[in-house]
C-alpha cells in the first residue's frame, strides 16, 4: 500500500551535510553519481545534470501540511545565519519552505489532472544581510497520480445494428472510454471492458471494447432490439477499481430469410363473363415476416393457365387477378387444388427462451414455461424433456406435459450467473419428430454475502506517533452485485481507546490513532475488529480483524523495527539470555556424562587374558544340525569325576569309527552333582588371591529333575550304563517326530 507520506526520491537532507560541496546542481549530480543516457557516471559540474525532481501524491487527505522534501547546504552551520527562500509556481501559496531548516510542505490538496508538475527556484541567503550564499537552483515537484478518476464514455447511449442470423463473433460496434488518470503510471488508467447486460446474445472484447455477437441464429422476426450495457473498469479490472458504463442499443437488420405464406389454402373469386380483358376480378394476399425490400411480393399462376393472370400491387403487395381472354359462362369449369400435408416437427413459440430467477430459490420453485405446438395439427400433444448433457448438475426439471420448468436444487449466482439448457419437444404420435430450443436462465442476485476486506493489510503504528495520525486506509469487496452499486459502511465494534475509524463515504475508511505514545514493551500487537455493512436488502455485515503492529520508526515515520523489546532484569541479563545459558549448561553436562561413559567402557579389561586359560576353549561350528554333541565345550563326565581316566575319551578333531560310541557308567550317583561341583569351583576361584578378577567364561546349564523322560542331553550319554529305550518319544506329538526317528533308530533291537 502506498503511504500517505510524500514519496521523496531525492533525500537531500540525509546526505548533504556530510559532503563538503557547495549548494549547486552540479554538485548534486556528483554526490549521487547520476548516469547519463549512455550509462556513464557524471563527474563534472553542470546545472542540467541535476536530478531535480520531488514526487508528491495528489489528493493528500491529511490534516497537516504535506511534507514534500528538504533542501540543505553545507554552508548552513546550524547557527541560524542561513535563510532558505522559495520562488516559482505556487511558492508562498501552494508550497511553503521553512527558512531555517529548508523543509518544503504543500499547503493543500493537489490534483494531478489540473497540473502535473510545478517548477520552483530555491535560494540560500544570509539571514542578516540577505546576501546570496548559493546560486539560484531550479527544481520540479511532480504530482504522482492516484486512482481518483473513473472511466468515462463519450456518450451515454450508442446505436448500432447487425444483420440477423449473423455468425458468432460478428463485429457489431466498438465503444471506448477514457480515464483522466496518468496513462504512464501504474494501472490507474488501464481499462478492462465487460458486459453487464446483453448476455448471452453479445460479448465484448476486454481490451478494446469491441462488441460481437455471441449467439447463433438470432432471428429478427423473434426479437429485433437489444439493450447492451458495457462497463469500463480501471486498475486492470481488479477489485477496488473505478468503473463507468454506457448503453448500446443494437438492432437486428432484416435478412430475406422468411418465405411468404398465404393465410388461407383456397380463395373463391367470382367474375362475370362480360368482364373485359385486363380487368381485375379479385385480390389475394400473402404474408411475409420480412420487412422492406425483403417483403416485396411477386405473384404468379402456376400450371400454365391461359385464361387468368396475376400482377402485384406495389403499394399493398397484394396479388391482383386479371382476365387474359374473354370469359364464357357455358365453358366455365371449376378447378380444385389440394395441398398434401407433410409431417413437420414441433415448433416452439419462442426461440430462444430467456428466463430470470432469483438465487437461493428453494428446490421445486417455478422458473418459467416453454410451449411448442405441432404445425400439422394444433390439438396434437407434444411432450417435453431436458437434454441432460446440457444440465449435468441436474439443477432443473421440466414437466413433460405442460412445459413448466422448476428447480431441482437451490441456485447460487456467485457460482454461476447463467445456466444454458436445451429443452426437447417430441411428438407423441411420431417420436422421431423432435425439436430442441435453447433456454437461457439468468440467476438474479440476492444480497446473501457480507462484505469483507479487499486485501490483507500489513498495518503498523509508530511508537512516537501523535494522536490523529492516519495509519491505514482500508477498503472492502462484496461478491454480490447490487443494481445501484456498492455502498459500504465502516465502523468499529465497541469503544477503542487507541484507534478510531473515519468512514470516507467512498467505500474506503481511514484508521486513525486516538492517542500517542505506543510502546512495544506494553503491547506489541493490537487487534481491531472492523464491522463492514452493505446497503442492500437484507443488509449483510461482517467483522474483519485488522492487525496493527507497534514498530520503532524514525522522525519521518519510516518503519525500522517491529520486534518486541525484552525487559532486562536487575542483574543485566534478559530472560532470553538466561534461558540460553541454562540450555548451554544442560548440553555441556550431557556431553560430559556421555564422554565419561565411553572412557569407562574403553578401559574395561577383556575377559580372556591368557591364551593358556582352559576357559577360552570356545568352539565355533559353521554347519547346522548335528545334535548337542557338536556344541559341548567340555567333557561333563570329567567335571563330575575328575579322577576318571581319559583313555576312553573320544578325540573331537576326528570322525569316530563307531556310529554308537562306548558308553560308560554315569558317575552321578556316586559323585558330586554338577551344580555342587560348579559352586565348589566358584568358591575356590573367589578365595584365590591370584585368580583373575572374574568368575568363569563357561556357563553350564542345569536341567533339573522331575522330567518324565529324564535328560535328553547327550552330555550324559558317555557316562550312562546300559542302553535306554526312546519309544516314548513317538507319543509326544509332531514336535518330537524328528527326535524320535533319531533316537529310536539307534536301538540295538531295531538294528537286529
MOLIN-V374047 format. One record per backbone hydrogen bond with DSSP energy under -0.5 kcal/mol. NH is the residue of the N-H (numbers start at 1). CO is the residue of the C=O. If there is no record, write none. Layout:
((NH CO) (NH CO))
This chain:
((8 6) (9 7) (11 9) (12 10) (15 11) (15 12) (16 12) (18 15) (19 16) (21 19) (24 22) (28 24) (29 25) (30 26) (31 27) (32 28) (33 29) (34 29) (36 40) (39 36) (42 34) (46 44) (49 46) (50 47) (52 50) (53 51) (54 140) (55 7) (56 142) (58 144) (59 110) (66 106) (68 104) (69 104) (71 102) (74 21) (76 73) (77 75) (83 125) (84 99) (85 123) (87 121) (89 119) (91 88) (92 95) (93 90) (94 90) (95 90) (96 105) (98 103) (99 97) (102 98) (104 69) (105 96) (106 66) (107 94) (112 110) (114 111) (115 111) (118 141) (120 118) (120 139) (121 87) (122 137) (123 85) (124 134) (125 83) (125 123) (126 131) (127 81) (127 125) (130 126) (133 124) (134 124) (137 122) (139 120) (140 52) (141 118) (142 54) (142 140) (143 116) (144 56) (144 142) (148 146) (152 178) (154 176) (158 247) (160 249) (162 251) (164 253) (165 218) (166 163) (169 213) (170 167) (172 211) (173 211) (175 209) (178 152) (185 182) (186 184) (188 185) (189 182) (190 187) (191 189) (192 233) (193 206) (194 231) (196 194) (196 229) (197 229) (201 198) (202 198) (203 212) (205 210) (209 205) (211 173) (212 203) (213 170) (214 201) (215 201) (218 215) (219 217) (220 218) (222 219) (223 219) (226 250) (228 226) (228 248) (229 197) (230 228) (230 246) (231 194) (232 244) (233 192) (234 242) (235 187) (236 187) (236 190) (237 234) (238 235) (241 238) (244 232) (246 230) (247 156) (248 228) (249 158) (249 247) (250 226) (250 248) (251 160) (252 224) (253 162) (253 251) (257 255) (261 287) (263 285) (269 267) (275 272) (278 323) (279 276) (281 321) (282 321) (284 319) (287 261) (294 291) (295 292) (296 293) (302 300) (304 301) (309 322) (311 320) (313 318) (314 312) (317 313) (319 284) (320 311) (320 318) (321 282) (321 319) (322 309) (322 320) (323 279) (324 307) (325 307) (327 273) (331 328) (332 329) (336 334) (337 335) (340 338) (347 373) (349 371) (352 438) (353 438) (355 353) (355 440) (357 442) (359 444) (360 411) (361 358) (364 407) (365 362) (367 405) (368 405) (370 403) (373 347) (375 345) (375 373) (377 374) (380 377) (381 379) (383 426) (384 400) (385 424) (387 422) (388 386) (390 387) (391 388) (394 391) (397 406) (399 404) (403 399) (405 368) (406 397) (407 365) (408 395) (409 395) (415 412) (416 412) (419 441) (421 419) (421 439) (423 437) (424 385) (425 435) (426 383) (427 430) (427 433) (428 381) (433 430) (434 432) (435 425) (437 423) (439 421) (440 353) (440 438) (441 419) (441 439) (442 355) (442 440) (443 417) (443 441) (444 357) (444 442) (447 537) (448 446) (452 477) (454 475) (457 455) (459 457) (459 547) (461 549) (463 551) (465 462) (468 513) (469 466) (471 511) (472 511) (474 509) (476 507) (477 452) (485 482) (489 533) (491 531) (493 491) (493 529) (500 512) (502 510) (503 501) (504 502) (504 508) (506 508) (509 474) (510 502) (511 472) (512 500) (512 510) (513 469) (514 498) (515 498) (517 465) (518 463) (523 519) (526 548) (528 526) (528 546) (529 527) (530 528) (530 544) (531 491) (531 529) (532 530) (532 542) (533 489) (534 540) (542 532) (544 530) (544 542) (546 528) (546 544) (547 545) (548 526) (548 546) (549 459) (549 547) (550 524) (551 461) (551 549) (552 561) (554 558) (557 554) (560 552) (561 552) (569 573) (572 569) (578 574) (579 575) (580 576) (581 577) (582 578) (583 579) (584 580) (585 581) (586 582) (587 583) (588 584) (589 585) (590 586) (591 587) (592 588) (593 589) (594 590) (595 591) (596 592) (597 593) (598 594) (599 595) (600 596) (601 597) (602 598) (603 599) (604 600) (609 607) (613 610) (616 613) (617 614) (618 616) (619 617) (630 627) (631 628) (632 628) (632 629) (636 634) (638 635) (639 635) (640 636) (641 637) (644 641) (649 646) (661 659) (664 718) (669 666) (671 667) (677 673) (678 674) (679 675) (680 676) (681 677) (682 678) (683 679) (684 680) (685 681) (686 682) (687 683) (688 684) (689 687) (691 688) (694 692) (703 701) (710 707) (716 713) (717 714) (719 716) (720 717) (729 726) (730 727) (731 728) (732 729) (736 733) (737 734) (740 736) (741 737) (742 738) (743 739) (744 740) (745 741) (746 743) (747 744) (751 747) (752 748))
